[in-house]
Amino acid sequence: MNLHLTVGPLVSLIAGILILAVPRLLRYIVSIYLIIVGLLGLLGSGAHYLH
């Protein structure tokens, strides 16, 4: 049995658990997640197509 985990769903699961445990962390978790997703979008696969 192979278990393949990707980063997105795993981060979402951890963030959801943390938000349930400590609701005051919501703004920090959301802002860090958006910054990471934005950086990955800019520096990830899109950087290979620049000429």
Helices and strands as residue ranges (DSSP letters): H 7-21, G 23-25, H 26-43, G 45-49
